[in-house]
Amino acid sequence: MKIKITKSPTSRISEVNFADLPFGRNFADHMFVCDYDNGEWHSPRIEPFHNFSLHPATMALHYGQAIFEGMKASKTHDGVPMLFRPERHAHRMNISAHRMCMPEFPEDLFVEALSKLVAIDQAWIPEEEGSALYIRPTMIATDEFIGVKPSQSYKFFIFTGPVGPYYPKPVRLWAETEYIRAAQGGTGFAKAAGNYAGALYPAKLAQDRGFDQLLWLDAKEFKYIQESGTMNVFFVINGVTITPPLTGGTILDGVTRDSILEILRSEGKPVAEHAISIDEIVQAHKDGTLQEAFGAGTAAVVSHVSEIGYRDLLMTLPPVSERKIGTHVKAMIDGMRAGVIEDKWGWTVPVAVEELV
Ligand code: COI
């Protein structure tokens, strides 16, 4: 399928203050759109960024058939736009689509659309450290119908926008013991819009108590750590970097999570993917063996955790200046994206700009 490109006659870029980029508030000039009807995707196109007009009965608005991805484009120091592991994101989008009874989107078209969109809007990629062009591929159900069944029509779109850090400082996490994010057999592994909606109320309660985000525990016993909703979580205990396993389908298979595990394993550092209970964290904190905790995600990159609240306990972690692992993996990922650290995995994919300009 050929992507039809219609360029915007004007740019809004001069309206954006690149020295102050709050996360998620600015949007670049173009977007990619593709429609699904009668069992096939058609009309892939890049167009000037625009609003959609939606019928009030649009199914995504009622029953939540809505999934998305989060990616980032960066620029190397010599100005080449780079994507990070785009095929893995394309594949994960289809894992989410499958769970939400939505059609798969062709993965090669996903990557081609991304590359072309980023090439066209490459001037929007910020160059400040900690900034990037955030990319939001999304799929929604578009049938105009109010009965509960899978939609027959869908819209897939990708838009982008320059962002600064999602968490500008280390985060305080609240280990949640009343509400759950995901249960075995549910949709926790999918990047489904509803997973985020269900988390808003408990996250607000935690924010009212001064925490930034939740540390989700399992749905059966409120014991085993899952993830943080906006990011996967890692702990360094006695020199071993531990993260909860993906088994059980309650945790998002994070691209940053996977990259960190690969980096540490390749360096021969001790790494473990195993169930970890909040009691083990409390004990390690008491013993003084809890050296680090950090979150990992595309938006968050690597965000150090400064404190964890659990019931009537507040655990303060060692200062960031002592965090060897979290700081190292963040530097590795940022360095690969900036083209200053060798990417021996081929994760960074340069965008071919000359085809379009
Ligand atoms: C991302 O890390 O890109 C995400 O989609 C998480 C989102 C809550 C910002």
Boltz pocket constraint, residues with backbone or C-beta under 6 A from the ligand:
constraints:
  - pocket:
      binder: B
      contacts: [[A, 69], [A, 70], [A, 71], [A, 229], [A, 230], [A, 231], [A, 297], [A, 298], [A, 299], [A, 300]]
      max_distance: 6.0
